[in-house]
Amino acid sequence: MTGNSITDQLGFVTKEEVTGLPFIERPLSPMADYHQVIYKDDVCLGLLEANEIHHRQINVKRGDTIFFLYAHPQQYTLTSTFRTREKYRYSYELFLNIQITNPLRLIDLYIKKCDPVRLAIDMFKGKLSQFTSRLSQEELPTLQQALPFQEWNDTILQATGSICSPVSPIHVQADRDYAELAVFERNKRIQLQELEVRYELEAREKALQLQQEAMQREHQRQEEARKNEFQRQERTKEHINEICRDLRNTAVQILKEILQERLRESFDRGRSISEIGNEYLSLFEMFDSSFHIELEQGMYEGHIEDTHTLNSHLHSQPSTN
């Protein structure tokens, strides 16, 4: 249906074209059950409200249009759905008394084919849905007492020229199809939450495992580094010991040469054998004293690096002459 279907269905508006002789006017008096709005083309000529106490009359003539607007409430059964704050959907049924209270506003919408009664019903449904969307499921038992019908009708009257007054408590029940869907969605949300918890636990376990593996690798790296450092130190010590042995052998050879040279010098000078023997013993005591220990210490500390330095060190020892 199109146009003013709901308004016409409820019998709110009928119209009559004035007939008769041209230019002959006839008086139009108020009626008990109808408001009368008189139009000439698109211009409103006047309004006679139902049961008007002043008993005014308006003259009409051929070509005028009289709109009769039913003045008493008409009952309408409103069935629809709404959602709560938790997005649960409910169906409801509500019996409304719809009544015209501003005939001029309503007939203006009617002439424009805006279906003013449908507009009033849609506004009422919208305000109800908007109101319930802020309520929780626990507040639904007190819904009837909480609905601000008077406040809504102030807006509806201004917009449509009519009001919607409930004549029965609102009957609410969970939508059967949506209830099954809600259970399915709730179970799906629970499963998703379980999966999220599982994934989070697995992610934490994986992160902990990676952390432990990294710590283990770091520990192994440090152990390997300590092992390599120990081996390097051992190789260094072994190398130094080899150098010290070579230097001691060199020192012995140098001392031997020094001893031979001094013995020849002593014979050449005509010294006695006993004096030469004492000098030989004093030179030989160099290896019984701390000299060779100082020699090795010098090697470790880097003071003696080659045979030239060793030779100079040996010649620096005090002479027994």
C-alpha positions in Angstrom: 0.0 0.0 0.0 1.1 3.5 -0.8 0.1 7.0 0.2 -2.0 7.4 3.3 -2.7 3.7 3.8 -2.7 3.4 7.6 -4.6 6.7 8.0 -7.2 5.5 5.6 -7.3 2.0 7.0 -8.2 3.3 10.4 -10.9 5.6 8.9 -9.4 8.8 10.2 -10.0 10.9 7.1 -12.7 11.1 4.5 -13.4 13.9 2.1 -16.2 15.4 0.2 -16.3 17.7 -2.8 -19.0 20.4 -2.4 -21.5 20.4 -5.2 -24.4 22.6 -6.1 -25.1 25.7 -8.1 -22.1 28.0 -8.8 -21.7 30.9 -6.4 -24.3 29.6 -4.1 -23.0 29.2 -0.6 -24.3 27.0 2.1 -23.5 27.0 5.8 -21.3 24.3 7.4 -22.0 23.6 11.1 -19.8 21.7 13.7 -20.4 17.9 14.0 -20.3 15.7 17.1 -17.7 13.1 15.9 -15.7 14.8 13.2 -13.4 17.8 12.8 -14.1 19.6 9.5 -11.3 21.2 7.5 -12.3 23.2 4.4 -9.9 23.6 1.5 -10.1 25.6 -1.7 -7.5 24.1 -4.1 -4.4 24.1 -1.8 -5.6 26.9 0.5 -7.2 26.1 3.9 -10.4 28.2 4.3 -11.1 27.2 7.9 -11.6 24.6 10.6 -14.7 23.5 12.5 -13.7 21.3 15.5 -15.9 18.6 16.8 -18.4 19.6 19.5 -17.3 23.3 19.1 -19.0 25.2 21.9 -19.4 28.4 20.0 -21.4 26.7 17.2 -19.6 28.7 14.5 -20.5 28.2 10.9 -18.4 28.3 7.7 -19.9 28.9 4.3 -18.8 26.6 1.6 -19.6 26.6 -2.1 -19.1 24.5 -5.2 -15.5 23.5 -5.8 -14.5 23.5 -2.1 -13.3 20.3 -0.4 -14.3 19.3 3.0 -12.0 16.9 5.0 -13.8 15.0 7.8 -11.3 13.9 10.5 -12.6 11.4 13.0 -12.3 13.0 16.5 -12.4 9.9 18.6 -9.5 7.4 19.4 -9.0 4.5 17.1 -7.2 1.4 18.4 -4.1 0.0 16.7 -2.2 -3.1 17.6 1.5 -2.4 17.5 3.8 -5.4 17.2 7.5 -5.0 16.7 10.9 -5.8 18.3 13.5 -3.9 20.3 17.0 -4.6 21.6 18.4 -4.2 25.1 21.7 -2.7 26.0 23.2 -6.2 25.8 21.9 -6.4 22.1 19.3 -9.1 23.1 16.2 -8.8 20.9 12.7 -9.0 22.2 9.3 -8.9 20.5 6.5 -7.0 22.0 2.8 -6.2 21.5 1.1 -3.0 22.6 -2.5 -1.8 22.1 -2.5 1.9 21.2 -5.3 4.5 21.1 -4.5 6.9 18.3 -6.3 10.2 18.3 -6.2 13.4 16.2 -5.5 16.4 18.4 -4.2 18.9 15.8 -6.5 18.5 12.7 -4.7 21.2 10.6 -1.3 19.6 11.0 -2.6 16.2 10.3 -4.6 17.2 7.2 -1.6 19.1 5.8 0.5 15.8 6.0 -2.4 13.9 4.6 -2.8 16.2 1.5 1.0 15.7 0.9 0.4 11.9 1.1 2.8 11.5 4.1 0.4 9.1 5.9 0.4 11.0 9.2 -0.9 8.1 11.4 1.9 5.8 10.1 4.4 8.6 10.8 3.1 8.8 14.4 3.3 5.0 14.9 6.9 4.9 13.4 7.9 7.8 15.7 6.5 5.9 18.7 8.3 2.7 17.7 11.6 4.6 17.3 11.3 6.2 20.7 10.5 2.9 22.3 13.5 1.2 20.6 15.8 4.1 21.5 14.6 3.9 25.2 15.0 0.1 25.5 18.5 0.2 23.9 19.7 1.9 27.1 18.1 -0.7 29.4 19.6 -4.0 30.6 17.7 -7.3 30.7 17.3 -6.9 34.5 15.3 -3.7 34.0 12.7 -5.1 31.6 10.2 -6.1 34.4 9.8 -2.4 35.2 9.6 -1.3 31.6 5.9 -0.4 31.7 6.4 2.1 34.6 9.5 3.6 33.1 8.2 4.4 29.6 7.8 8.3 29.2 4.7 8.2 27.0 3.7 11.8 27.7 7.1 13.1 26.7 7.0 11.1 23.5 3.5 12.3 22.6 4.5 16.0 23.0 7.0 15.4 20.1 4.7 13.1 18.1 1.8 15.6 18.3 4.0 18.5 17.1 5.2 16.4 14.2 2.0 14.6 13.1 -1.0 16.2 14.7 -1.9 13.0 16.6 -1.0 11.2 19.8 -0.5 7.5 20.6 -1.8 6.4 24.1 -1.2 2.8 25.3 -4.4 1.2 26.6 -2.8 -2.0 27.8 0.5 -3.1 29.4 3.2 -3.8 27.0 3.6 -7.6 26.5 7.3 -8.5 26.0 8.8 -11.9 25.1 12.1 -13.1 23.8 12.2 -13.5 20.1 12.2 -17.3 19.5 14.4 -17.2 16.4 16.7 -14.6 17.9 16.9 -16.6 21.2 18.3 -19.5 19.3 20.7 -17.2 17.5 21.6 -15.6 20.8 22.5 -18.9 22.3 24.6 -19.8 19.2 26.4 -16.4 19.4 26.9 -16.7 23.1 28.4 -20.2 22.7 30.5 -18.9 19.8 31.8 -16.0 22.0 32.6 -18.5 24.8 34.5 -20.7 22.3 36.4 -17.6 21.0 37.3 -16.6 24.5 38.6 -20.1 25.2 40.6 -20.0 22.0 42.0 -16.6 22.9 43.0 -17.9 26.3 44.5 -21.0 24.8 46.4 -18.9 22.2 47.6 -16.5 24.9 48.9 -19.4 27.1 50.6 -21.0 24.1 52.2 -17.7 23.2 53.4 -17.2 26.8 54.8 -20.8 26.8 56.5 -20.2 23.5 57.9 -16.9 24.7 59.1 -18.6 27.9 60.6 -21.4 25.9 62.4 -19.0 23.6 63.7 -17.1 26.7 65.0 -20.2 28.3 66.6 -21.3 25.0 68.3 -17.9 24.7 69.5 -18.1 28.3 70.8 -21.6 27.7 72.6 -20.4 24.5 74.1 -17.5 26.4 75.2 -19.8 29.2 76.8 -22.1 26.7 78.4 -19.2 25.0 79.9 -18.0 28.3 81.1 -21.5 29.2 82.6 -21.8 25.7 84.3 -18.4 26.1 85.7 -19.4 29.6 86.9 -22.7 28.1 88.5 -20.9 25.2 90.1 -18.4 27.6 91.4 -21.1 29.8 92.9 -23.0 26.8 94.4 -19.8 25.5 96.0 -19.1 28.9 97.3 -22.7 29.0 98.8 -22.3 25.6 100.3 -19.0 26.5 101.8 -20.6 29.7 103.1 -23.5 27.6 104.6 -21.1 25.1 106.2 -19.0 27.8 107.6 -22.2 29.4 109.1 -23.2 26.1 110.7 -19.8 25.7 112.0 -20.0 29.2 113.6 -23.4 28.6 115.1 -22.1 25.4 116.4 -19.0 27.3 117.8 -21.1 30.1 119.6 -23.3 27.6 120.9 -20.1 25.9 121.9 -18.8 29.3 123.8 -21.9 30.1 125.6 -21.7 26.8 126.4 -18.0 27.4 127.6 -18.7 30.9 129.8 -21.5 29.6 131.4 -19.2 27.1 131.8 -16.5 29.8 133.4 -19.1 32.2 135.7 -20.3 29.5 136.7 -16.8 28.7 137.4 -15.9 32.3 139.3 -19.0 32.9 141.6 -18.2 29.9 142.0 -14.7 31.2 142.9 -16.0 34.6 145.6 -18.4 33.2 146.9 -15.6 31.0 147.3 -13.4 34.1 149.2 -16.1 35.9 146.7 -16.6 38.6 146.9 -19.7 40.8 144.7 -22.7 40.2 143.0 -22.2 43.6 142.0 -18.7 42.7 140.7 -19.8 39.4 138.7 -22.6 41.1 137.1 -20.2 43.5 136.1 -17.9 40.7 134.6 -20.9 38.8 132.6 -21.9 41.8 131.3 -18.3 42.3 130.2 -18.2 38.7 128.6 -21.6 39.0 126.7 -20.4 42.1 124.6 -18.1 39.9 122.3 -21.1 39.1 122.1 -22.1 42.8 121.0 -18.5 43.7 117.8 -16.6 42.8 119.4 -15.5 39.5 117.6 -18.1 37.3 114.3 -17.3 39.1 114.7 -13.6 38.3 115.6 -14.6 34.8 112.3 -16.5 34.4 110.3 -13.7 36.1 111.8 -11.3 33.6 110.6 -13.5 30.8 107.0 -13.5 32.2 107.1 -9.8 32.7 108.5 -9.2 29.2 111.8 -7.6 30.3 113.9 -10.3 28.6 112.7 -11.0 25.1 115.8 -12.2 23.1 119.3 -13.6 23.6 120.9 -10.2 23.2 119.0 -8.9 26.2 119.9 -12.1 28.0 123.6 -11.7 27.2 123.5 -8.1 28.5 121.8 -9.3 31.6 124.3 -12.0 32.3 127.3 -9.7 31.7 125.8 -7.2 34.1 126.3 -9.7 37.0 129.1 -8.7 39.4 132.6 -10.0 38.5 134.5 -12.1 41.0 137.9 -10.6 40.0 
